[in-house]
Amino acid sequence: MRGVFITAAVSALLLAALVFLRPFSAYLSGPPAPDTKGHASRPLPQAVRGAPATLSRVAPIEALGQVEQRIFDRTNEQRRRQGLRPLDHDGNLSAVARRHSEDMLRRGFFDHVNPDNESPADRVALTCRQLIGSSGENIWMRSGYAASQLSSLAEEALASLMSSPAHRENIFRPAFTHLGVGVAAMASEVRLTQVFADIEGLTDSPVPVFVKRGELLRFAVRTLTPGVTCDTFDVWRSRTGLRVLGPLPTSGGRIDVPPGLYTLRFYFWSADGRIAIYPGPQIEVR
């Protein structure tokens, strides 16, 4: 879903991606495609679309760390006012957020899905090599930024996000546990990305990015909910929305699938026998 917020002084665009991969219960031969209601593909106006590509040759990209911290703190203040637990900081999510903000400036686009067709869930799965859980994303942009406006930039951005139901839904989603914020500026352009996650578990060690066909993968998964266990995973192809292998035991599963990009998904078992399936890291089978 997407939202647009306009003030008399400046036009700022916002887009919100709701959870791209949601858990679902029970074994399914073909899981549903990801929820992509947050995928907005509306192009930028020509004046904005052309500016970053030109600026990238002459202007450096600057990370606005103070603005990132302020937005993180103010987001948690808003959650506390709603009686929600504050979100924990996650460095990997922050890296995902900052790289996406910089990428939007560098390549001149404003979207959840980048020119390489990577979604927010793809970027989390590629970078966060131990994280298992669902994710969501907010993005915001401003044109006409000046360094003298640094102190007010976080307040303006959060006010814009809070004015949009789609962005508020991500900010106030009770299931989310962690947040990373990335804000980048290039000349007069600013891009903001918030990456939210509901972290349900962590693998004991980073999942390898590259896997040989037929290689045996083993995991030990630490779940973050008492009474919940995880000893099963499968291999899922996000481009087709289909499970291609598994379920397999985390104690040792052979990845015998054709070369390509895949997402590992993990099965979380509650004490009453219910199953919730959450995405984990992405792998490339060679």
CORBELQUI-V217756 format. One record per pair of residues at least 6 apart in sequence whose C-alpha atoms are under 8 Angstrom apart, sorted by the first residue. I is the first residue (numbers start at 0). GAP is how many residues later the second one is. D is the distance in whole Angstrom. If there is no record, write none. Layout:
((I;GAP;D) (I;GAP;D))
This chain:
((0;14;7) (0;15;6) (0;16;6) (0;17;7) (0;36;5) (0;37;4) (0;38;6) (0;39;7) (0;165;6) (1;12;7) (1;13;4) (1;14;5) (1;15;7) (1;36;6) (1;37;8) (1;38;6) (1;164;7) (2;10;7) (2;11;5) (2;12;6) (2;13;7) (2;161;6) (2;162;8) (2;163;7) (2;164;8) (3;8;7) (3;9;5) (3;10;5) (3;11;7) (3;160;7) (4;6;7) (4;7;6) (4;8;6) (4;9;7) (4;155;6) (4;158;7) (4;159;7) (5;6;6) (5;7;8) (9;132;8) (9;133;8) (9;134;8) (10;131;7) (10;132;8) (11;128;7) (11;129;6) (11;130;5) (11;131;7) (11;148;8) (12;127;6) (12;128;5) (12;129;7) (13;124;7) (13;125;6) (13;126;4) (13;127;6) (13;146;8) (13;147;7) (14;23;7) (14;25;7) (14;96;7) (14;97;7) (14;123;6) (14;124;5) (14;125;6) (14;152;8) (15;22;6) (15;23;8) (15;96;8) (15;120;8) (15;121;6) (15;122;4) (15;123;6) (15;150;6) (15;151;5) (15;154;8) (16;19;7) (16;20;7) (16;21;3) (16;22;6) (16;95;7) (16;103;8) (16;119;6) (16;120;5) (16;121;6) (16;149;8) (17;17;8) (17;18;7) (17;19;7) (17;20;5) (17;117;8) (17;118;5) (17;119;7) (17;148;8) (17;151;8) (17;152;7) (18;16;7) (18;17;8) (18;19;8) (18;115;6) (18;116;5) (18;117;5) (18;118;8) (19;14;5) (19;15;5) (19;16;6) (19;18;8) (19;100;7) (19;101;6) (19;114;7) (19;115;6) (19;116;6) (20;13;5) (20;14;6) (20;100;7) (20;113;6) (20;114;7) (20;257;8) (20;258;7) (21;12;7) (21;13;7) (21;112;6) (21;256;7) (22;111;7) (22;253;5) (22;254;5) (22;255;5) (22;256;8) (23;251;8) (23;252;5) (23;253;6) (23;254;8) (24;249;7) (24;250;5) (24;251;5) (24;252;7) (25;248;7) (25;249;6) (25;250;7) (28;214;7) (29;211;8) (29;212;5) (29;213;6) (30;210;7) (30;211;6) (30;212;7) (31;209;6) (31;210;8) (32;205;8) (32;207;8) (32;208;5) (32;209;8) (33;204;8) (33;207;7) (37;74;8) (38;72;7) (38;73;6) (38;74;7) (39;71;6) (39;72;7) (39;73;8) (40;70;6) (40;72;8) (41;69;8) (42;6;8) (42;66;8) (42;67;7) (43;65;7) (43;66;7) (48;59;6) (48;60;6) (49;58;7) (50;57;7) (51;53;6) (51;54;6) (51;55;7) (51;56;5) (51;134;8) (51;137;8) (52;52;8) (52;53;6) (52;54;6) (52;55;5) (54;131;7) (54;132;7) (55;49;8) (55;50;6) (55;130;8) (58;127;6) (58;128;6) (59;126;6) (59;127;8) (60;41;7) (60;44;8) (60;123;7) (60;124;6) (60;125;5) (60;126;8) (61;122;6) (61;123;5) (61;124;6) (62;35;8) (62;119;8) (62;120;6) (62;121;4) (62;122;6) (63;118;8) (63;119;5) (63;120;6) (63;121;7) (64;117;8) (64;118;7) (66;83;7) (66;84;8) (66;86;7) (66;87;5) (66;116;7) (67;86;8) (67;113;6) (67;114;6) (67;115;6) (68;112;8) (69;84;6) (70;83;6) (70;84;8) (70;86;8) (70;87;7) (70;110;7) (71;107;8) (71;108;8) (71;109;7) (73;84;8) (74;83;8) (74;96;7) (75;10;5) (75;11;6) (76;9;8) (78;6;7) (78;7;6) (78;92;7) (78;93;6) (79;6;6) (81;90;8) (83;88;7) (83;90;7) (84;89;8) (85;91;8) (86;89;7) (86;90;5) (86;91;5) (86;92;6) (87;89;6) (87;90;5) (87;91;6) (88;89;6) (88;90;5) (88;91;6) (89;88;6) (89;89;6) (89;90;6) (90;89;7) (91;35;7) (91;36;6) (91;88;7) (92;31;7) (92;35;7) (92;86;7) (92;87;5) (92;88;7) (92;102;6) (92;103;8) (93;85;7) (93;86;4) (93;87;5) (93;88;6) (93;101;7) (94;85;7) (94;87;7) (95;27;7) (95;28;7) (95;31;7) (95;84;8) (95;86;8) (95;99;7) (96;83;6) (96;84;6) (96;85;5) (96;86;8) (96;95;8) (96;96;5) (96;97;6) (96;98;6) (97;83;7) (97;84;4) (97;85;6) (97;86;7) (97;94;8) (97;95;7) (98;83;7) (99;82;8) (99;93;7) (100;81;6) (100;82;6) (100;83;6) (100;90;5) (100;91;6) (100;92;6) (101;81;8) (101;82;6) (101;83;8) (101;89;7) (103;6;6) (103;7;8) (103;10;8) (103;87;7) (104;79;8) (104;80;8) (104;81;7) (104;84;8) (104;85;8) (104;86;7) (109;31;8) (110;28;8) (111;7;6) (111;8;6) (111;25;8) (111;27;7) (112;6;5) (112;7;7) (119;15;8) (119;16;7) (119;17;7) (120;13;8) (120;14;6) (120;15;8) (121;160;7) (123;11;8) (123;157;8) (124;6;8) (124;138;7) (124;154;8) (124;155;6) (124;156;4) (124;157;5) (125;83;8) (125;155;6) (125;156;5) (125;157;8) (126;154;8) (127;153;6) (128;77;5) (128;78;5) (128;79;8) (128;80;8) (128;151;8) (128;152;5) (128;153;8) (129;72;5) (129;73;5) (129;74;7) (129;75;7) (129;76;5) (129;77;6) (129;150;7) (129;151;7) (130;68;6) (130;69;8) (130;70;6) (130;71;5) (130;72;7) (130;149;6) (130;150;7) (131;67;6) (131;68;6) (131;69;5) (131;70;6) (131;71;8) (131;133;8) (131;134;7) (131;146;6) (131;147;6) (131;148;4) (131;149;7) (132;64;7) (132;65;5) (132;66;5) (132;67;5) (132;68;7) (132;145;5) (132;146;6) (132;147;6) (133;63;6) (133;64;5) (133;65;7) (133;144;6) (133;145;7) (134;41;8) (134;60;7) (134;61;5) (134;62;4) (134;63;6) (135;34;7) (135;59;6) (135;60;5) (135;61;6) (136;33;7) (136;56;7) (136;57;6) (136;58;5) (136;59;6) (137;29;6) (137;32;7) (137;55;6) (137;56;5) (137;57;7) (138;52;7) (138;53;5) (138;54;5) (138;55;6) (139;17;7) (139;21;8) (139;51;6) (139;52;5) (139;53;7) (140;48;8) (140;49;6) (140;50;5) (140;51;6) (141;47;6) (141;48;5) (141;49;7) (142;45;6) (142;46;5) (142;47;6) (143;44;5) (143;45;6) (144;42;8) (144;43;5) (144;44;6) (144;45;7) (145;42;6) (160;6;5) (160;7;7) (161;6;5) (169;26;7) (174;23;6) (175;20;6) (175;21;5) (175;22;4) (175;23;8) (176;19;8) (176;20;6) (176;21;5) (176;22;6) (177;18;6) (177;19;5) (177;20;7) (177;21;7) (178;15;7) (178;16;6) (178;17;5) (178;18;6) (179;14;6) (179;15;5) (179;16;7) (180;11;7) (180;12;6) (180;13;5) (180;14;6) (181;10;6) (181;11;5) (181;12;7) (182;7;7) (182;8;6) (182;9;4) (182;10;6) (183;6;6) (183;7;6) (183;8;7) (184;6;7) (198;25;8) (199;23;6) (199;24;6) (199;25;7) (199;78;8) (200;20;6) (200;21;5) (200;22;4) (200;23;5) (201;19;6) (201;20;5) (201;21;7) (202;16;6) (202;17;6) (202;18;4) (202;19;6) (203;15;7) (203;16;5) (203;17;6) (203;18;7) (204;14;8) (206;74;7) (206;76;8) (207;75;7) (208;73;7) (208;74;5) (208;75;6) (209;73;6) (209;74;5) (209;75;6) (209;76;7) (210;44;8) (210;72;7) (210;73;6) (210;74;5) (210;75;6) (211;43;8) (211;73;6) (211;74;5) (212;42;6) (212;43;5) (212;44;6) (212;45;7) (212;46;7) (212;72;6) (212;73;6) (213;40;5) (213;41;5) (213;42;4) (213;43;7) (214;39;5) (214;40;6) (214;41;7) (215;36;6) (215;37;5) (215;38;4) (215;39;6) (216;33;8) (216;35;6) (216;36;5) (216;37;6) (216;38;7) (217;32;5) (217;33;5) (217;34;5) (217;35;7) (218;31;5) (218;32;6) (218;33;7) (219;11;8) (219;30;7) (219;31;7) (220;9;6) (220;10;7) (221;8;8) (222;6;6) (222;7;7) (226;43;6) (226;44;6) (227;40;6) (227;41;5) (227;42;5) (227;43;7) (228;39;6) (228;40;5) (228;41;7) (229;36;7) (229;37;6) (229;38;5) (229;39;6) (230;18;6) (230;19;5) (230;20;7) (230;35;8) (230;36;7) (230;37;8) (231;15;6) (231;16;5) (231;17;5) (231;18;5) (231;34;6) (231;35;5) (231;36;8) (232;13;7) (232;14;5) (232;15;5) (232;16;6) (232;17;6) (232;31;7) (232;32;5) (232;33;4) (232;34;6) (233;9;7) (233;10;8) (233;11;6) (233;12;4) (233;13;5) (233;14;6) (233;30;6) (233;31;5) (233;32;7) (234;8;6) (234;9;6) (234;10;5) (234;11;6) (234;12;8) (234;27;6) (234;28;6) (234;29;5) (234;30;6) (235;6;6) (235;7;4) (235;8;6) (235;9;7) (235;26;6) (235;27;5) (235;28;6) (235;29;7) (236;6;6) (236;7;7) (236;24;7) (236;25;5) (236;26;6) (237;24;7) (237;25;7) (243;13;7) (244;10;8) (244;11;8) (244;12;7) (256;28;8) (257;27;7) (257;28;8) (258;25;7) (258;26;5) (258;27;5) (259;24;6) (259;25;5) (259;26;7) (260;21;7) (260;22;6) (260;23;5) (260;24;6) (261;20;6) (261;21;5) (261;22;6) (261;23;8) (262;16;7) (262;17;7) (262;18;6) (262;19;4) (262;20;6) (263;15;6) (263;16;5) (263;17;6) (263;18;6) (263;19;7) (264;12;6) (264;13;5) (264;14;4) (264;15;5) (265;11;6) (265;12;5) (265;13;6) (265;14;7) (266;8;6) (266;9;6) (266;10;5) (266;11;7) (267;7;6) (267;8;5) (267;9;6) (267;10;8) (268;6;5) (268;7;7))
